[in-house]
Amino acid sequence: IESFERDGYVHIPGVLTDAEMAEVEEPMMRFIKGEVLPEGKDLCDMSGAVDRTPDEYTVFNAMLPRRYLPSMQNNVFERRAASIARQLTRGKSMSIDYDQLLAKRPNSPDSVFAWHQD
């Protein structure tokens, strides 16, 4: 906690096991496979391309996936992240404000993002 307060970040390896990661990945893949389609601008290609279909997106962006697939709510990652956040903020109450699924197609020149922190 002290290093987080001093440095503004913390590296925590092994937050999820492989099995837990599979639990989180399965519903996300339903979006990428086109089984769940957000409406309007809640689904786009963040590479800037406007002439592609979702299966052609190089930067697949689904905003508010928990709204479109409510079974994603309260998954193991959300619970674990909430626990970590509570500990790092010394018990402050926090809640999810926004969720987003972002998947970049490998080896696509237009899916390169500059380093940033949200």
C-alpha positions in Angstrom: 0.0 0.0 0.0 2.8 2.4 0.8 4.5 1.9 -2.6 1.1 2.5 -4.3 0.7 5.7 -2.3 4.2 6.8 -3.0 4.5 5.7 -6.7 0.9 5.9 -7.9 0.9 2.3 -9.2 1.5 -1.2 -8.1 2.4 -4.4 -9.9 0.5 -7.4 -8.6 1.4 -10.6 -10.4 -1.0 -13.6 -10.4 -4.2 -11.7 -9.8 -6.1 -14.4 -11.7 -5.3 -18.0 -12.3 -5.5 -19.5 -15.8 -8.9 -21.0 -14.9 -10.2 -17.7 -13.6 -9.0 -16.0 -16.7 -10.8 -18.5 -18.9 -14.0 -17.6 -16.9 -13.5 -13.9 -17.8 -12.4 -14.5 -21.4 -15.4 -16.7 -22.5 -18.1 -14.0 -22.4 -15.7 -11.4 -23.9 -15.1 -13.7 -26.9 -18.9 -13.8 -27.5 -18.6 -10.1 -28.4 -15.6 -10.6 -30.7 -17.3 -13.6 -32.4 -20.4 -11.5 -33.0 -22.7 -13.4 -30.8 -23.4 -10.3 -28.7 -23.7 -7.0 -30.7 -23.8 -3.7 -28.9 -26.1 -1.1 -30.4 -25.1 2.0 -32.5 -21.8 3.7 -31.5 -21.3 1.2 -28.6 -19.5 -1.0 -31.1 -16.8 0.4 -33.4 -13.4 0.0 -34.8 -11.1 2.4 -32.9 -8.5 2.3 -35.6 -10.7 4.9 -37.3 -11.9 2.8 -40.2 -15.6 3.2 -40.9 -15.9 0.8 -43.8 -15.3 -2.5 -42.0 -17.7 -5.0 -40.5 -17.1 -6.1 -36.9 -15.3 -9.3 -38.0 -12.8 -7.0 -39.9 -12.1 -4.5 -37.1 -8.5 -4.2 -36.2 -9.3 -2.4 -32.9 -12.5 -4.0 -31.7 -14.2 -1.7 -29.2 -17.4 -2.7 -27.4 -18.5 -0.1 -24.9 -20.6 -1.1 -21.8 -20.4 -4.8 -22.4 -21.9 -5.5 -18.9 -25.1 -3.8 -20.1 -25.3 -6.0 -23.2 -24.3 -9.2 -21.4 -25.4 -8.8 -17.8 -23.9 -12.2 -16.9 -20.5 -10.5 -17.1 -21.4 -8.4 -14.0 -19.7 -9.5 -10.7 -17.3 -11.9 -12.4 -14.1 -13.1 -10.6 -12.0 -10.2 -12.1 -14.5 -7.6 -10.9 -14.6 -9.0 -7.4 -10.8 -9.4 -7.2 -10.2 -5.9 -8.6 -12.7 -4.4 -6.1 -10.9 -6.1 -3.2 -7.5 -4.8 -4.4 -8.9 -1.3 -4.9 -10.4 -1.3 -1.4 -7.1 -2.4 0.1 -5.0 0.2 -1.9 -7.4 3.0 -1.0 -7.5 2.0 2.6 -11.2 1.0 2.6 -12.7 3.8 0.4 -15.9 2.9 -1.3 -15.6 2.5 -5.0 -17.9 1.3 -7.8 -17.6 0.6 -11.5 -18.3 3.7 -13.5 -17.7 2.5 -17.0 -16.7 -0.7 -18.7 -15.2 -1.3 -22.1 -13.9 -4.3 -24.1 -11.0 -3.5 -26.4 -9.3 -6.1 -28.5 -6.5 -5.4 -31.0 -5.9 -7.7 -34.0 -2.3 -9.0 -33.9 0.2 -7.6 -36.4 -2.1 -4.9 -37.7 -0.2 -1.7 -38.4 -3.4 0.4 -37.6 -3.9 -1.2 -34.3 -0.9 0.4 -32.6 -1.7 2.6 -29.6 0.8 5.0 -28.1 1.5 4.2 -24.4 -1.1 5.8 -22.2 -2.9 5.3 -18.9 -6.7 5.5 -18.6 
